[in-house]
Amino acid sequence: MKFLPLIWSNLKRKKLRTAFTLLSILVAFILFGYLSAIRMAFTAGVEMSGADRLMVTHKVSIIQPLPIAYRERIAMVSGVREVTHANWFGGIYQDPKNFFPQMAVEPETYLSLYPEMVLPAEQKKAWLADKAGAIVGRTTAQRFGWKVGDKIPVMGTIYRHADGSNAWEFNLDGIYDGRDKSVDTSGFFFHYDYLKEGTGGTTGLVGWYIIRVDDPAHAPDVARRIDPLFANSPYETKTQSEKALAQSFADQVGNIGQIMRVILAAVFFTILLVAGNTMAQSVRERTSELAVLKTLGFGNGQVLALVLAESCLLAVLGGALGLAIGWALITAGGDPTHGNLPVFYFPPPDIAVGAALTLLLGLVTGLLPALQAMRLRIVDALRRV
């Protein structure tokens, strides 16, 4: 700490250069924050997937339905603890661009299989008792300004009433939150029985089944026992872990994690060159001063530590400010798409990674100039004066 004034005075030597270097590091870490939030938005479904949940879909595609009668046969499979189903509705609220997922479900069993959806007890009771009722996630409720008790009109694009009308109305009985920030709170759920009755009772099909197994370790064995039950039928199935299914959807967009890493690598390589050049110039300008320090008794190790400390202080200052500003902007601004992303926040583990990167950036950019300063011979340095 006693050398901090010396280090700080060196940084203030060229104030404009230091300010621009600091600004470039700051912007890089703000970008790091936003890229981390975007990565989390695209991979949240994968991260939150339960290890004890399996998905049973049509073998050809998830958009192909399965018979409702499959439920009882799936429930009888050894290792299956709970079964529920869901059905994609695909309606429009006011405008086609107002997209949010809408699903017809069995309310009680669906909530049982997804405990990460937190719904107040009184709202849950109201939903279970109201066949025309629905619940919605906090993200979508805030996006459209909905509140409990509202009537939500939705125009069906797949399902019509028995009389040919495609206008559906739901009573908003509850707004659910996520158990933690990684839980998708954009969904809209309503009674499957309401869909069935509205279409005249002709819907004998569901979109997919969700299963809870008694032991996550047995999940692959349970999956292997289900699909042969429906082999060679008009509705063959494909059973896989919920995480695998979520990952397949994420992969359709692309390997978001890899894309983010490539962008960040390019950004940090550029910052490495900028900050490294700043430190190299600073050391060259202070050649004679470093020689004087050695003349006064500073050892090679102390000179090395001083230059590295200067580099690390610059990187940590810029990085810490960038992470703090990035977190504040993401937290205050929220989803820049106004609700189209299921979650949008700066994950704490990524903040820790960012903090480590600031120190690493300081060490890497300062290492070569520090080694040059350490190896500097007093006679050679003073000769250049």
C-alpha positions as CSV (number, residue, x, y, z in Angstrom):
1,M,0.0,0.0,0.0
2,K,2.9,2.4,0.7
3,F,3.7,2.4,-3.1
4,L,0.2,3.2,-4.1
5,P,0.9,7.0,-4.5
6,L,3.8,6.2,-6.7
7,I,1.7,3.9,-8.9
8,W,-1.1,6.4,-9.0
9,S,1.2,9.3,-10.0
10,N,2.5,7.1,-12.9
11,L,-1.1,6.6,-14.2
12,K,-1.7,10.3,-14.0
13,R,1.4,11.1,-16.0
14,K,-0.5,11.0,-19.3
15,K,-4.0,11.6,-18.2
16,L,-5.7,11.6,-21.6
17,R,-4.0,8.3,-22.6
18,T,-4.9,6.7,-19.3
19,A,-8.5,7.9,-19.6
20,F,-9.0,6.5,-23.0
21,T,-7.5,3.2,-22.0
22,L,-9.7,3.1,-18.9
23,L,-12.7,3.9,-21.1
24,S,-12.0,1.1,-23.5
25,I,-11.7,-1.4,-20.7
26,L,-14.9,-0.1,-19.1
27,V,-16.9,-0.4,-22.4
28,A,-15.5,-4.0,-22.9
29,F,-16.8,-5.1,-19.6
30,I,-20.2,-3.4,-20.1
31,L,-20.4,-5.4,-23.3
32,F,-19.4,-8.5,-21.4
33,G,-22.4,-8.0,-19.1
34,Y,-24.9,-7.6,-21.9
35,L,-23.5,-10.7,-23.8
36,S,-23.7,-12.7,-20.6
37,A,-27.4,-11.6,-20.2
38,I,-28.2,-12.5,-23.8
39,R,-26.5,-15.9,-23.4
40,M,-28.6,-16.6,-20.3
41,A,-31.7,-15.6,-22.1
42,F,-31.1,-18.2,-24.8
43,T,-30.0,-20.9,-22.5
44,A,-32.3,-20.4,-19.5
45,G,-34.6,-23.2,-20.5
46,V,-31.6,-25.5,-20.6
47,E,-30.2,-24.4,-17.3
48,M,-33.5,-24.7,-15.4
49,S,-34.5,-28.1,-16.8
50,G,-35.1,-30.6,-14.1
51,A,-32.9,-33.6,-13.9
52,D,-35.9,-35.8,-12.9
53,R,-38.1,-34.7,-15.8
54,L,-38.6,-36.4,-19.1
55,M,-40.4,-35.2,-22.2
56,V,-42.4,-37.5,-24.5
57,T,-43.0,-36.1,-27.9
58,H,-44.1,-37.4,-31.3
59,K,-41.2,-39.2,-32.9
60,V,-41.3,-37.0,-36.0
61,S,-41.7,-33.6,-34.5
62,I,-42.9,-31.9,-31.3
63,I,-45.6,-30.1,-33.4
64,Q,-47.2,-33.5,-34.1
65,P,-49.8,-34.4,-31.4
66,L,-50.1,-37.5,-29.2
67,P,-53.3,-39.3,-28.1
68,I,-54.6,-38.4,-24.6
69,A,-55.0,-42.1,-24.0
70,Y,-51.2,-42.5,-23.9
71,R,-51.2,-40.9,-20.4
72,E,-52.4,-44.0,-18.6
73,R,-50.0,-46.3,-20.3
74,I,-47.1,-44.0,-19.6
75,A,-48.1,-43.7,-15.9
76,M,-47.9,-47.5,-15.6
77,V,-44.2,-47.7,-16.6
78,S,-41.9,-48.6,-13.8
79,G,-40.0,-45.6,-12.5
80,V,-42.6,-43.0,-13.5
81,R,-43.8,-41.0,-10.5
82,E,-46.0,-38.3,-12.1
83,V,-47.3,-37.5,-15.6
84,T,-48.9,-34.5,-17.0
85,H,-49.4,-33.0,-20.5
86,A,-49.3,-29.7,-22.3
87,N,-50.7,-28.4,-25.5
88,W,-49.4,-25.4,-27.6
89,F,-52.2,-23.0,-28.2
90,G,-50.6,-20.4,-30.5
91,G,-53.0,-17.5,-30.1
92,I,-52.6,-13.8,-30.9
93,Y,-53.1,-11.0,-28.3
94,Q,-54.0,-7.7,-30.1
95,D,-51.2,-8.0,-32.7
96,P,-49.2,-10.9,-34.2
97,K,-45.9,-9.4,-33.0
98,N,-47.1,-9.7,-29.3
99,F,-45.7,-13.2,-29.1
100,F,-45.7,-15.1,-25.8
101,P,-46.0,-18.9,-25.2
102,Q,-49.6,-20.1,-24.4
103,M,-50.3,-23.6,-23.3
104,A,-53.3,-25.7,-22.3
105,V,-52.4,-27.8,-19.3
106,E,-53.7,-29.8,-16.4
107,P,-53.3,-27.1,-13.7
108,E,-52.7,-29.2,-10.6
109,T,-50.3,-31.8,-12.0
110,Y,-48.5,-29.2,-14.1
111,L,-47.7,-27.0,-11.1
112,S,-46.7,-30.1,-9.2
113,L,-44.1,-31.0,-11.9
114,Y,-42.8,-27.4,-12.1
115,P,-42.3,-26.2,-8.4
116,E,-40.0,-23.5,-9.7
117,M,-43.2,-21.7,-10.8
118,V,-44.2,-19.8,-7.6
119,L,-47.9,-19.0,-7.5
120,P,-49.6,-17.5,-4.3
121,A,-51.9,-20.1,-2.6
122,E,-55.1,-18.0,-3.1
123,Q,-54.4,-17.5,-6.8
124,K,-53.7,-21.2,-7.3
125,K,-57.0,-22.0,-5.6
126,A,-58.8,-19.6,-7.8
127,W,-57.2,-21.0,-10.9
128,L,-58.0,-24.6,-10.1
129,A,-61.7,-23.7,-9.5
130,D,-62.1,-21.5,-12.7
131,K,-62.3,-23.6,-15.9
132,A,-61.9,-20.4,-18.0
133,G,-59.1,-19.2,-15.8
134,A,-55.4,-18.7,-16.7
135,I,-52.2,-17.7,-15.0
136,V,-49.4,-15.8,-16.6
137,G,-45.7,-15.2,-15.7
138,R,-44.6,-11.9,-14.2
139,T,-42.6,-10.9,-17.3
140,T,-45.6,-11.1,-19.7
141,A,-48.0,-9.5,-17.1
142,Q,-45.7,-6.5,-16.8
143,R,-45.2,-6.4,-20.5
144,F,-48.9,-5.9,-21.2
145,G,-49.9,-4.3,-17.9
146,W,-52.2,-7.2,-16.9
147,K,-53.4,-7.7,-13.3
148,V,-55.3,-10.4,-11.5
149,G,-59.0,-10.2,-12.4
150,D,-58.5,-9.0,-16.0
151,K,-60.3,-10.6,-19.0
152,I,-57.7,-11.6,-21.6
153,P,-59.0,-11.9,-25.2
154,V,-56.9,-14.1,-27.4
155,M,-57.5,-14.9,-31.1
156,G,-56.8,-18.6,-31.8
157,T,-54.7,-19.5,-34.8
158,I,-54.8,-23.2,-34.4
159,Y,-58.0,-23.9,-32.4
160,R,-61.5,-22.6,-33.0
161,H,-64.7,-22.9,-31.1
162,A,-67.2,-25.5,-32.2
163,D,-69.2,-22.7,-33.8
164,G,-66.3,-21.6,-35.9
165,S,-65.3,-18.5,-33.8
166,N,-61.6,-18.1,-33.0
167,A,-62.1,-15.6,-30.2
168,W,-61.1,-17.0,-26.8
169,E,-61.4,-15.2,-23.5
170,F,-59.6,-16.0,-20.3
171,N,-60.0,-14.9,-16.7
172,L,-56.6,-13.9,-15.3
173,D,-56.6,-15.7,-11.9
174,G,-52.9,-15.5,-11.0
175,I,-49.5,-14.2,-11.8
176,Y,-46.6,-16.5,-11.1
177,D,-43.0,-15.7,-10.3
178,G,-39.8,-17.7,-10.7
179,R,-38.1,-19.4,-7.8
180,D,-35.0,-17.7,-9.0
181,K,-34.0,-15.4,-11.9
182,S,-33.2,-18.2,-14.3
183,V,-36.9,-19.4,-14.4
184,D,-38.9,-18.4,-17.5
185,T,-41.8,-16.1,-16.4
186,S,-43.2,-15.4,-19.9
187,G,-45.7,-18.3,-20.1
188,F,-49.5,-18.2,-20.2
189,F,-51.2,-21.3,-18.9
190,F,-54.9,-22.3,-19.0
191,H,-57.1,-25.4,-18.5
192,Y,-56.9,-28.1,-21.1
193,D,-60.5,-28.9,-20.3
194,Y,-61.5,-25.4,-21.4
195,L,-59.8,-26.0,-24.7
196,K,-61.5,-29.4,-25.0
197,E,-64.9,-28.1,-24.3
198,G,-64.5,-25.0,-26.4
199,T,-63.7,-27.1,-29.5
200,G,-66.7,-29.3,-28.9
201,G,-65.0,-32.1,-27.0
202,T,-63.3,-33.4,-30.2
203,T,-59.8,-32.8,-29.1
204,G,-58.5,-36.2,-28.1
205,L,-54.9,-35.2,-28.6
206,V,-52.2,-33.3,-26.6
207,G,-48.9,-31.7,-27.6
208,W,-46.5,-33.6,-25.4
209,Y,-46.2,-35.4,-22.0
210,I,-44.0,-34.4,-19.1
211,I,-42.9,-37.1,-16.7
212,R,-41.2,-37.0,-13.3
213,V,-39.2,-40.1,-12.6
214,D,-38.6,-41.5,-9.1
215,D,-34.8,-41.3,-9.4
216,P,-32.9,-39.1,-11.9
217,A,-30.3,-41.8,-12.2
218,H,-33.0,-44.1,-13.7
219,A,-34.2,-41.5,-16.3
220,P,-32.4,-43.1,-19.3
221,D,-33.9,-46.6,-18.4
222,V,-37.4,-45.1,-18.0
223,A,-37.1,-43.4,-21.4
224,R,-36.0,-46.7,-23.0
225,R,-39.1,-48.4,-21.6
226,I,-41.6,-45.9,-22.9
227,D,-41.0,-45.6,-26.6
228,P,-41.4,-49.4,-27.4
229,L,-44.9,-49.2,-26.0
230,F,-46.0,-47.1,-29.0
231,A,-43.7,-48.5,-31.7
232,N,-45.3,-49.2,-35.1
233,S,-48.3,-47.1,-34.1
234,P,-49.6,-44.0,-36.0
235,Y,-48.2,-42.0,-33.1
236,E,-44.7,-43.2,-32.3
237,T,-42.9,-41.4,-29.5
238,K,-39.5,-40.0,-28.7
239,T,-38.6,-39.8,-25.0
240,Q,-35.7,-37.7,-23.8
241,S,-34.7,-35.6,-20.9
242,E,-36.2,-32.1,-20.6
243,K,-32.7,-30.7,-20.8
244,A,-31.9,-32.5,-24.1
245,L,-35.1,-31.2,-25.6
246,A,-34.5,-27.6,-24.4
247,Q,-30.9,-27.9,-25.8
248,S,-32.2,-29.0,-29.2
249,F,-34.4,-25.9,-29.4
250,A,-31.4,-23.7,-28.4
251,D,-29.2,-25.3,-31.0
252,Q,-31.7,-24.3,-33.7
253,V,-30.7,-20.7,-33.1
254,G,-27.1,-21.7,-32.9
255,N,-24.5,-22.4,-30.3
256,I,-25.1,-19.2,-28.4
257,G,-22.4,-19.9,-25.9
258,Q,-19.8,-20.4,-28.6
259,I,-20.9,-17.2,-30.4
260,M,-20.6,-15.2,-27.2
261,R,-17.2,-16.6,-26.5
262,V,-15.9,-15.7,-30.0
263,I,-17.2,-12.1,-29.7
264,L,-15.7,-11.7,-26.2
265,A,-12.4,-13.2,-27.3
266,A,-12.2,-10.6,-30.2
267,V,-13.1,-7.8,-27.8
268,F,-10.6,-8.7,-25.1
269,F,-7.9,-9.4,-27.7
270,T,-8.3,-5.8,-28.9
271,I,-8.3,-4.4,-25.4
272,L,-5.2,-6.5,-24.6
273,L,-3.4,-4.7,-27.5
274,V,-4.6,-1.3,-26.4
275,A,-3.8,-1.7,-22.7
276,G,-0.5,-3.5,-23.5
277,N,0.6,-0.7,-25.7
278,T,-0.3,1.8,-23.0
279,M,1.9,0.0,-20.5
280,A,4.8,-0.5,-22.9
281,Q,4.8,3.2,-23.7
282,S,4.6,4.1,-20.0
283,V,7.6,1.9,-19.3
284,R,9.6,3.3,-22.2
285,E,8.9,6.9,-21.0
286,R,10.1,6.1,-17.5
287,T,13.3,4.3,-18.4
288,S,15.5,6.7,-16.6
289,E,13.2,6.8,-13.5
290,L,13.3,3.1,-13.3
291,A,17.1,3.2,-13.4
292,V,17.1,5.7,-10.5
293,L,14.8,3.4,-8.5
294,K,17.2,0.6,-9.0
295,T,20.1,2.9,-8.0
296,L,18.2,3.7,-4.8
297,G,18.1,0.0,-3.9
298,F,14.9,-1.3,-5.5
299,G,15.4,-4.9,-6.5
300,N,14.3,-6.5,-9.8
301,G,11.4,-8.1,-8.1
302,Q,10.2,-4.8,-6.7
303,V,10.4,-3.1,-10.0
304,L,8.5,-6.0,-11.6
305,A,5.8,-5.8,-8.9
306,L,5.4,-2.0,-9.4
307,V,4.8,-2.2,-13.1
308,L,2.4,-5.2,-12.7
309,A,0.6,-3.3,-10.0
310,E,0.2,-0.3,-12.2
311,S,-1.2,-2.5,-15.0
312,C,-3.5,-4.4,-12.7
313,L,-4.8,-1.2,-11.1
314,L,-5.7,0.2,-14.5
315,A,-7.5,-3.0,-15.5
316,V,-9.3,-3.5,-12.2
317,L,-10.5,0.1,-12.1
318,G,-11.9,-0.1,-15.7
319,G,-13.2,-3.6,-15.3
320,A,-14.9,-3.0,-11.9
321,L,-16.6,0.2,-13.3
322,G,-17.7,-1.6,-16.4
323,L,-19.2,-4.5,-14.5
324,A,-21.0,-2.2,-12.1
325,I,-22.4,0.0,-14.9
326,G,-23.3,-3.1,-16.9
327,W,-25.1,-4.6,-14.0
328,A,-27.0,-1.3,-13.2
329,L,-28.0,-0.9,-16.9
330,I,-29.2,-4.5,-17.2
331,T,-31.1,-4.4,-13.9
332,A,-32.7,-1.0,-14.4
333,G,-33.3,-1.3,-18.2
334,G,-34.4,-4.9,-18.2
335,D,-35.1,-6.8,-21.4
336,P,-34.3,-4.6,-24.4
337,T,-36.8,-6.5,-26.5
338,H,-39.6,-5.6,-24.0
339,G,-40.6,-9.1,-23.0
340,N,-39.6,-11.3,-26.0
341,L,-36.7,-12.8,-24.0
342,P,-37.8,-15.3,-21.2
343,V,-35.2,-13.9,-18.8
344,F,-32.7,-11.1,-18.9
345,Y,-30.2,-10.5,-16.1
346,F,-26.5,-10.5,-15.4
347,P,-25.8,-13.9,-13.8
348,P,-23.7,-13.7,-10.6
349,P,-21.3,-16.5,-11.8
350,D,-20.6,-14.4,-14.8
351,I,-19.9,-11.3,-12.6
352,A,-17.3,-13.4,-10.7
353,V,-15.8,-14.5,-14.1
354,G,-15.7,-10.9,-15.1
355,A,-13.9,-9.9,-11.9
356,A,-11.3,-12.6,-12.6
357,L,-10.9,-11.4,-16.1
358,T,-10.1,-7.9,-14.9
359,L,-7.2,-9.2,-12.9
360,L,-6.0,-11.5,-15.7
361,L,-6.2,-8.6,-18.2
362,G,-4.0,-6.5,-15.9
363,L,-1.4,-9.3,-15.4
364,V,-1.2,-10.2,-19.1
365,T,-1.0,-6.6,-20.4
366,G,1.6,-5.7,-17.8
367,L,3.8,-8.8,-17.9
368,L,6.0,-7.9,-20.9
369,P,6.6,-4.3,-19.9
370,A,7.3,-5.5,-16.3
371,L,9.8,-8.0,-17.5
372,Q,11.5,-5.4,-19.6
373,A,11.7,-3.1,-16.6
374,M,13.0,-5.9,-14.4
375,R,15.8,-6.7,-16.8
376,L,16.8,-3.0,-17.3
377,R,20.5,-2.4,-16.6
378,I,21.1,0.9,-14.8
379,V,24.1,1.9,-16.9
380,D,22.2,1.3,-20.2
381,A,19.2,3.2,-19.0
382,L,21.1,6.2,-17.8
383,R,23.1,6.3,-21.1
384,R,19.8,7.0,-22.9
385,V,19.1,10.1,-20.9
